[in-house]
Amino acid sequence: MLSPGVGRNEFQLLRRLSLDSLKTYCLLYDRQGRNETVPHMSNPSRKANLVLGLVGAVVGGTAGLFAFQWIVNQGFYALIVPPALLGLGAGFCARGRSVPLAIVCGIAGLGLALFAEWQFRPFKADDSFVYFIAHVSSLRPLTLIMIVIGTIASYRLALGMDEKPRSQ
């Protein structure tokens, strides 16, 4: 069905242009500040950076869980550490700024923080992970705050450092 005010030829042209452009091109912002179109996901270095970032996230998340376990055994509680190290590992290994990687790391950081909390402090009524997820709202407010901060840190650290220093 045609939209009001759009002729058949115009509608077909818009449909073809939008589908073709969505499938084959994305708008990127290069280092000199120019906008240019580049084939979507055709740059092998972008894929390699994403894979390196994911490998760094796995290594950082694993190191974060071990660090969290060590800190808990010392009598302290640092639930922010596992997701933060996950994001730090991803940002360090990614060799460039990647928003999709940061989003994946933010979600993974949330999952890792919940897993770490469940692993070291399960509920007494039922120690299953499904029960834990169903009753996350019953956690103490400080624990929920640390989970949120860890998730935000995971996202932000996965972005990496800015390539240009900020002007004051």
Secondary structure, 3 states (H helix, E strand, C coil): CCCCCCCHHHHHHHHHHHHHHHHHEEEEECCCCCEEEEECCCCHHHHHHHHHHHHHHHHHHHHHHHHHHHHHHCCCCCCCHHHHHHHHHHHHHCCCCCHHHHHHHHHHHHHHHHHHHHHHCCCCCCCCHHHHHHCHHHCCHHHHHHHHHHHHHHHHHHCCCCCCCCCC
